[in-house]
Amino acid sequence: MSAQFLRECTVVIGAAGRGIAVKDLRIQFDITKTSGRSPNPAIVKIFNLAPDNEKKIKGEFDEVIVNAGYHGATRVIFRGNIKKLSLYPENNDHIADLECGDGDKDLRESVVNVTLAAGTSTTNLLDQVIGTFSTTKKGYVVIKERKRIRGKVISAMGRDVLDDIAADADANWSIQDGNLVMVPVNSTLPTEAILINADTGMLGSPVIDDKGIAVECLLNPQIQVHGKVKLDNNAIRIKARKTAAAKPGAKKPPKVKRIERLDPDGIYAVYKVQHKGDTHGDEWRSKIFCKALAKTIPAGKAAA
């Protein structure tokens, strides 16, 4: 049996990865991650959680980690804090519905009050912002290092200071699984491109539109925002021809020789990914939204 059919998911609810670990119950998740500054949202539903554990979630635990994938190859696909907990019956089950946000608490509560002396670097300022966070850590960050000519007093929300740093670096910033990430708009994380094709679990054909390319596959926990995927450009061209030919009034399939949004090497930067799963159902997939590297994503804005 293919390893892709040996699905696994564990939800840890607690603090710093310690608390309640749920694995054998039915779990559903719907996670969206983008390159924008808004906290990545997740809905996690746990079926028939023990009453004592429900009380702990309501009382003392507010952090969530979702690990998912396949036997021997699971990894974190979401880390964040609980924004809202709903408990309700559904048919013969009792549902714990967790509405979560990645870095939501830190972005709402972070306030920077600091006096910067002359000579203070951009890295120093960034570290001051991160120092106001309770759980978010410094991840992969690329900035333009500058030293202040004059001193300055800053009193602002942490997210607004990050906006200024990112704008100066022509970069997008976001929080991904509890890590602050800042990547230039026409760049990616220093990771290998992940091959997406029929042999690796692709579902259907890639679809091209004015925003880039969308492709679905069996759930792949390795897909990261700002990461890279490798697609078959020929398959995208064929799909584009069929779509164009199916439009009303089309007389014959057009020749699709060149599409602006295609990368010559088939390497695309991921700007959004959606993971949906149900440990006791059919849903277990990732939807990837990506662009050729020459097509930049506007700095500081969430990708639609």
C-alpha positions in Angstrom: 0.0 0.0 0.0 1.3 3.5 -0.9 2.5 5.6 2.0 0.1 8.3 0.8 -2.8 6.2 2.0 -1.4 5.7 5.5 -2.8 9.0 6.7 -1.9 10.4 10.1 -2.9 13.5 12.1 -2.1 14.6 15.6 -3.4 17.7 17.3 -1.6 19.0 20.3 -3.4 21.6 22.5 -1.5 23.2 25.3 1.5 25.5 25.7 4.9 25.1 23.9 3.8 21.8 22.4 2.9 20.3 25.8 -0.7 19.4 26.9 -3.4 17.3 25.3 -2.3 15.1 22.3 -5.2 13.9 20.2 -4.5 11.3 17.5 -7.0 8.4 17.5 -10.2 10.5 17.4 -11.8 11.9 14.3 -10.1 15.2 13.3 -11.1 17.6 10.6 -9.0 20.6 9.6 -9.2 23.5 7.1 -6.0 25.6 7.1 -5.2 28.5 4.8 -1.7 30.0 4.7 -0.7 33.1 2.7 2.2 35.4 2.3 0.2 38.3 3.7 0.4 39.9 7.1 -3.0 38.7 8.4 -2.7 35.7 10.7 -3.2 32.4 8.9 -6.6 31.0 9.9 -7.4 27.4 10.8 -10.6 25.5 11.7 -9.9 22.3 13.6 -12.7 20.0 14.6 -12.2 17.2 17.1 -15.0 14.6 17.6 -15.9 13.2 21.0 -13.1 14.7 23.0 -13.2 13.7 26.7 -15.1 16.2 28.9 -12.0 16.7 31.1 -9.9 17.7 28.1 -12.7 20.1 26.9 -12.5 21.8 30.3 -8.7 22.2 30.0 -9.1 23.8 26.5 -11.7 26.2 27.9 -9.6 27.0 31.0 -5.9 26.8 30.6 -4.8 25.8 27.1 -4.9 28.1 24.1 -2.1 27.0 21.7 -2.6 24.5 18.9 -0.2 22.4 16.8 -1.5 20.3 13.9 0.8 17.6 12.6 -0.4 15.8 9.5 0.8 13.7 6.6 1.5 10.0 6.2 2.9 7.3 8.3 6.6 8.1 9.1 6.4 11.5 7.3 4.2 13.9 9.3 5.1 17.4 10.0 3.6 20.6 11.4 1.1 22.2 9.0 -0.2 24.7 11.5 0.8 26.3 14.8 -1.2 29.1 16.4 -3.5 30.1 19.2 -7.2 29.4 19.8 -9.4 32.5 19.1 -12.7 30.8 19.7 -13.9 27.5 21.0 -17.4 26.1 20.2 -18.8 22.9 21.7 -21.9 21.4 20.2 -23.6 18.1 19.3 -23.8 16.9 15.7 -25.8 13.7 15.0 -24.4 11.2 17.5 -21.1 13.1 18.0 -20.0 15.9 20.2 -17.8 18.4 18.4 -15.0 20.7 19.8 -14.7 23.3 17.1 -11.5 25.4 17.4 -11.1 28.6 15.4 -7.4 29.5 15.4 -5.0 32.1 14.1 -1.2 31.8 13.6 0.4 34.6 15.6 -3.0 36.2 16.1 -2.4 37.0 19.8 1.0 38.4 19.2 -0.1 40.7 16.4 -3.0 42.0 18.4 -1.1 42.6 21.6 2.4 43.6 20.4 3.3 47.2 21.1 6.8 48.6 20.5 7.9 51.4 22.8 11.6 52.0 22.3 14.2 54.8 22.0 16.6 54.0 19.2 20.0 55.6 19.5 22.0 56.8 16.5 23.7 53.8 14.9 20.9 51.4 15.7 20.6 48.8 12.9 17.5 47.4 11.2 18.2 44.1 12.7 18.2 45.7 16.2 14.8 47.2 15.5 13.5 43.9 14.2 14.7 42.1 17.3 12.9 44.7 19.5 9.7 43.8 17.7 10.2 40.1 18.1 11.0 40.7 21.8 7.4 41.9 22.3 5.9 38.6 21.1 4.9 35.9 23.6 5.3 32.9 21.3 6.3 34.0 17.8 10.0 33.4 17.0 12.4 34.8 14.4 12.4 32.6 11.2 13.8 33.2 7.8 14.2 36.9 7.4 15.8 38.9 4.6 16.0 42.7 5.2 18.0 45.7 4.1 20.5 46.4 6.9 20.7 50.1 7.7 22.1 52.1 10.6 20.2 55.1 11.9 21.9 58.4 11.5 19.9 60.0 14.3 18.1 58.6 17.3 14.4 58.1 17.2 11.5 57.3 19.6 9.1 54.6 18.3 5.7 53.9 19.9 3.7 51.8 17.6 2.0 48.4 17.1 4.5 45.7 16.3 2.8 44.9 13.0 3.1 48.5 11.8 6.9 48.5 12.5 7.1 45.3 10.5 5.3 46.9 7.7 7.9 49.7 7.5 10.8 47.2 7.7 9.3 45.0 4.9 8.5 48.0 2.7 12.1 49.1 2.9 13.2 45.6 1.9 10.5 45.3 -0.8 9.4 42.1 1.0 6.4 40.3 2.3 6.2 39.5 6.0 4.0 36.9 7.7 3.9 34.5 10.5 4.2 30.9 9.4 3.8 28.2 12.1 4.9 30.5 14.9 7.9 31.9 13.0 8.2 35.5 11.6 9.1 35.2 7.9 10.2 38.1 5.7 11.0 37.3 2.1 11.7 39.7 -0.9 8.7 39.8 -3.3 10.6 38.1 -6.2 12.4 35.5 -4.0 11.7 32.3 -2.2 12.8 30.2 0.8 16.2 28.5 0.3 14.6 25.1 -0.2 14.3 22.6 -3.0 11.3 22.7 -5.4 8.8 20.0 -4.6 7.7 18.1 -7.7 3.9 18.0 -8.2 2.7 15.6 -10.9 0.4 12.5 -11.3 3.0 10.3 -9.7 3.4 12.4 -6.6 -0.4 12.8 -6.0 -1.6 15.6 -8.3 -5.4 15.8 -8.6 -6.7 17.0 -11.9 -4.7 19.5 -14.0 -3.1 22.8 -13.1 -5.4 25.8 -13.8 -4.0 29.1 -15.0 -5.7 32.5 -14.5 -4.9 36.2 -14.1 -3.5 35.5 -10.6 -1.1 32.7 -11.5 -1.5 28.9 -11.3 -3.6 26.7 -9.0 -3.0 23.0 -8.6 -4.4 20.4 -6.2 -2.7 17.3 -4.8 -3.1 14.8 -2.1 -2.2 16.5 1.2 1.5 17.4 1.1 2.8 18.8 4.4 6.1 19.9 2.7 4.4 22.6 0.8 5.3 26.0 2.3 4.3 29.6 1.6 7.4 31.2 -0.1 8.5 27.7 -1.0 8.8 26.3 -4.6 7.0 23.7 -6.6 7.9 22.2 -10.0 5.1 21.7 -12.5 4.8 20.3 -16.0 4.4 23.4 -18.2 3.1 21.2 -21.1 0.2 20.0 -19.0 -0.7 23.6 -18.2 -0.6 24.6 -21.8 -2.9 21.7 -22.8 -5.3 22.6 -20.0 -5.3 26.2 -21.2 -6.1 25.2 -24.8 -9.0 23.0 -23.7 -10.4 25.7 -21.5 -10.2 28.3 -24.3 -11.7 25.9 -26.8 -14.7 25.2 -24.5 -15.7 28.9 -24.3 -18.8 29.9 -26.2 -18.0 31.0 -29.7 -14.7 29.2 -29.9 -14.3 27.7 -33.4 -11.2 25.6 -32.9 -8.6 25.1 -30.1 -6.2 28.0 -30.1 -2.4 27.6 -30.3 -1.0 28.3 -26.9 2.7 28.9 -27.7 3.5 31.1 -24.8 1.8 32.0 -21.6 3.2 34.9 -19.6 2.6 33.3 -16.3 4.7 30.2 -17.1 8.2 29.9 -15.8 10.7 28.5 -18.4 11.9 25.8 -16.0 8.5 25.0 -14.5 9.5 26.4 -11.1 6.9 28.4 -9.2 6.8 30.3 -6.0 4.0 29.4 -3.6 2.0 32.4 -2.3 -0.9 30.5 -0.8 -1.7 27.0 0.3 -4.9 25.4 1.7 -4.8 22.1 3.6 -8.0 20.2 4.1 -8.3 16.9 5.9 -10.6 14.5 7.6 -9.1 11.4 9.3 -12.3 9.5 8.9 -13.4 10.9 5.5 -12.3 11.4 1.9 -10.9 14.9 2.3 -7.1 14.9 2.4 -5.7 17.4 0.0 -3.7 20.5 -0.5 -4.5 23.3 -3.0 -1.5 25.3 -4.1 -1.5 28.8 -5.5 1.7 29.9 -7.2 3.4 32.3 -9.6 6.4 32.3 -11.8 9.2 34.1 -10.0 9.2 37.0 -12.5 5.7 37.8 -11.3 6.0 39.5 -8.0 3.5 39.5 -5.2 2.9 43.1 -3.9 4.8 43.7 -0.6 2.9 43.8 2.6 -0.4 42.6 1.1 -2.2 39.3 1.5 -2.5 37.3 -1.6 -6.1 36.9 -2.7 
